[in-house]
Amino acid sequence: MKIVVSPAKSLNLVRALPTDDHTMPHFLDKAQKLNKVLSKKKPKDLSELMNISDSLAQLNWERNQAFSVPFTPEKARPAVFAFNGDVYQGLDAYTLSTEKLAKLQDMLRILSGLYGILKPLDLMLPYRLEMGTSLKVGRKKNLYEFWKEELTRYLNDELHKDELFVNLASNEYFSAIDKKALKVPVVTPIFKDWKNDKLKVISFYAKRARGAMVRYILDEDIDSLEGLRGFDRDEYQFSQEHTLKENEPVFVR
């Protein structure tokens, strides 16, 4: 099985790491190329490009200037222990056993505007570059054009025939993959909550549920669509009634 998730804007760069193990990003050369473009932009340019505050623009200008290779554990941090958003709180990688962490390294892929794709233990420097950012790089007018062919090829090289491929990323990030060119079908779980007598996707809850589903897959050694439907964390339950497409199972609470 392979699973893709989105990164997170919020980072935790100080919590003690549960392991010394680390790997290097596959597309580090391309990250360097992107950073070369970003590092030429002033804080004001970053603020306008990313629609962020002046203080965030200043912080990320400093990060862009400090970017350098090679990455070392002293200055960089494994991705799954750096991202600190709702998905990663739902996953709670810090409490994984060594065995489960190795399995996570094998199955989970984190899509990234700067790094393209990251394995959980890939070292990364703190950054801010959402996939939807309209950053022109050479002849590529945005990050989707910059990454789509490369990321799709990378995933196809990793995927085996009939392997389960689970998309737990946001639309913004999964749009960087050419879904039609993938050699296996994509399973995209949907998480909905009842609110005011209506069933809705509520972003905060859905993000956390995506992380919880990754953890469920690890804890229960799930390897099939049927097993995936057994997800019952945080009071969610699979709903056949609300599932309109087999590969888009809907979970309701």
N, C-alpha and C positions, 0 to 999 in steps of 0.2 A: 504493500500500500504506500501511496505517496499522498501527502496533504500539503496544501498551500494556505498560508495565512498572510494577512497584511502586517506591516510593522506598526509601531506606535509613535506618536509624537512625544509622549512623556518617557523620560529615561531615568534609570537608577544606576548611577555610576560609582556608588560608594558601598553598597551592601556587600558583605563578605561572600566570596564565591565558594560554592560547595565542591568545586573540582579545579584542578590545575590544567585539565585537558583543554586543548584548543586546536582549531584548524584555521586555514586561510581562505578568504573569499575567492571563488573561482574567477570572478570578473573584476579583480582588483585593478587590472590595467585600464579597464573601461571606467572604473570609479575615479582613477587618477585623471582620465581625460575629462570627465564631468567636473571634477573639482578644479581643474585648470580653468574651465569656463567660469565657474562660480567665483573663484578667488579673484577674478578681475572685476567683479561687481562690488560697488561700494555698499555700505549699510543701507543707504536710501534706496538703491536699486533693488536690494534683496527685499526690503519692506514692500515695495511696489510689486515685485515679481510674485511674491508669496502671500501678499496681503497679511502681513504680520506687523506687530508693534515695533516701534523703534528699538526698544530694549531687546526684543528677540532678534531683530535684524543685526544689532551690534554683536550679540552673543554668537550668532551663526557666521557673521563675517570673521570673527576671531577663530571660530572652529575651522573655517575654510582656509584661513591663513596658516593654521597650525597643522593641517593635513600633510602627512609625509609617510613614506614607506621606507623600509619594511615595517609592518606592524609587529609589535611585541606585547606580551602580556602586561608589561609595565605601563604602557600608554593606551592600549586598546582593551576591549572587553568582549567576551563571547556574546553574540547577539541575543540569545534567549535570556541572558541575565542582564542585558542592557535595556531592552525594551520593557516598559513598565505600565502599559495601558491595560484596558479592560480584558482584552484577549489573553494577555500574559498573566493577569491576576487569576483568570479562570483556569489557566493551565497550571500555574503554581509550580514551575520547573524546579524551584529550590528544594522541594520536598521529594523529588524523584530519586529513586535508588540509582546506583551506578549502572546496573543492568538496564533499567528503563531509560536512563539518559542516553545510553548507547543506541537503544532502539529509536528514541526520538531523533537522534542525529541521522539515522538511516532514513526515516520516513518524512520528517517535517522540512518544508522549505518556506522561507520567509521572503516574500517579494519586497523589493526595495527600489525607490527611485534612484538612489546613488549607487548601491551595490548590485542591483539587478536581482540577484537571488542569493540568499544566505542560508547555510546550514546552521542549526542551533549553536554549535560551538565555534563558528567562524568569528574571528576577531573583527571588531568594527570600531571606528572612532565615532564619537557623537556627531550628529549631522541633522539637517532639516532640508529635505527635498522630497516633497510628495510627488507621487507618480503623475498626478494631473497637472503639475506645473508646466507652463508653456515655455520651457527653456529650449532655445535653439542651440543645437550642437552641430557645427559644420553644415552639412546639407539636410540634416534632420531637424524638422521644425518643432518637434516636441519629444518628450521622453518615451511616448508610445512608439514612435517611429524609431527611436534610438534603440529600444530594448526588444520589441516584439519578436523579431526573427531570431535573435540570440536566445531569448528565454524559452521560446517554443522548441527550438532545437535542443537546448539543454535538457528540458523535461522529457522530450521524446527519447533522448539517449539514455535517460535513467529508467524510463518506464518499460516494463515487460508486457508482453501480450496478455490481455485479460487481467492485468493488475488493476486494483481498485484505486481510482484517483479522486480524492475528495477536495472540493474547493470550499474552503472556509475563509476566503479572502473577501474583501469588499469589492463592489463593482469597479471602483476606481482602479484598484490594483489588478484584479483579474483581467481587466481589459487590456493589460500589457501582454497577455497570452493570446495567441491565435487558436482559439478553441477548436475551430474546424480542422486545423492542421494536426491536432493531437492524435496519436494513434490509439488512444483508448477513450471511452466515454467519460464524461465528467459528472460526478455526483455533487450536487450543490444543496446541502441542507438549509432549510429556512426555519427561523425561530420566530414565533409570534406570541403575543400576549393579548389577553382580553383587557380592553380599556374602554370605559363608557359604552359597554355592550357591543363593542366592535373588536374584531381580531386584527391586530396591527403588528408590524415589525417596529419595535422600539429600539433604536440604535444602541443605547447603553446596554440594555439587557441582551440584545442579539450578539454584541461583541463578546461579552462575558461568556455567553453560551457557546460561542465558537471555540474559545479556549477550553471550556469545560468538556466539549466534545473531543478535542485532542487528548485531554487527560483520560477520558473514558475509553478511548480507543487503546491507549497505552495500558491502562489498568486492567482492562478486560480482554486484551489481546484480540481485538476485533479485526477481522480480515474479509468481511463480506457486507453487502448491502443489507442483508437481513439482520446481521449483527448490529449494524449502524442504527437500524430502526429501534433497537432496544435501548437507545440512549434515554436516561431517566434522571439526569442530574438537575439540580435546582428546580425540581418539580415539573420539568418539561416531560411531555409524553408524545410519542409519534401519533399523528392523527391521519388515518387512512381517509377519513371523510374530507379533510382539507387538502390532501395531497392530489394535485391535478396531473403531475407528471412523475413517473416512477423514479427518475433520477433527480427529482427535486422534493425529497421527503420533507413534510412540514411537521414541526414539533410545536406543541401548543401548551400553554399554561395559563 
